[in-house]
Amino acid sequence: MKVYNYLQKKITELGAIYLILIDPDILSGDKLVEFVGLCQNSGVDGFLVGGSLVLEDNLKHDIELIKKHTNLPVIIFPGGINQVIPAADALLFISLISGRNAEHIIGKHVAAAPLIKKAGLEPISTGYMLIESGSVTTAEYMSESKPIPRNKPEIAAATALAAEYLGMKMIYLEAGSGAKLSVPNEMVKAVSSISSLPLIVGGGIRDAVSARQKVENGAKIIVTGNYFEDSQNWSKIKEFANAIHINKPLEI
């Protein structure tokens, strides 16, 4: 089964699904193996792997290690064309539709497309929007693009609709790595109300109640990353999964 079809099937089954983003520069070796096993047993539905500054060798090693210890899909969340790794199951083919930097809308994609084809990876076309989060994030700095103001849900909604009309498969609202504030619920609702595409929301989500609120406002995929880089928070993974899987009883 293709990864995109798997995600759609799980969304239908669970109401919404939970992906955890792993940064190979933070988690590796035995600690990564332990974390992946815990995620698998706690209701996580898949993994995103990548980051803006991740080295190719680190990414390749971690993807191969993750694949050895889980049957969940491993999806590359690329920060550059050097992060096309054949060992993964799929790759988010991200276009930064919130910005006006052509290199991140279509430019780098032209160089990456033949590499993805050669690697045999499933590309999942994703309209990616950076949302103002109270601080300058790595994604904002590296992409040289301004985020959508958090008090302008209508801009995000119109941008998402344009992405759908262009034929993209998913929309990703991103507050950014280490964001002070998560994507506003009002913006999540505005985007999900106008677009029929699966809506991913990530960045700044630090508790299960907030994750549940995003789902109640229309998010279909919740992504957390930084919060679980601290092993002291690992005990809360199941709590997040239970909150996100809205078709199941809430257990918080």
Secondary structure, DSSP 4 states (H G I P E B T S, - for coil): --HHHHHHHHHHHHSSEEEEEE-TTTS-HHHHHHHHHHHHHTT--EEEE--TT--HHHHHHHHHHHHHS--S-EEE--SSGGG--TTSSEEEEEEETTS--HIIIIIHHHHHHHHHHHHT-EEEEEEEEEB--SS--HHHHHHT-PPBPTT-HHHHHHHHHHHHHTT-SEEEEE--TT-SSPPPHHHHHHHHHH--S-EEEESS--SHHHHHHHHHTT-SEEEE-GGGGSGGGGGGHHHHHHHH-TTS----
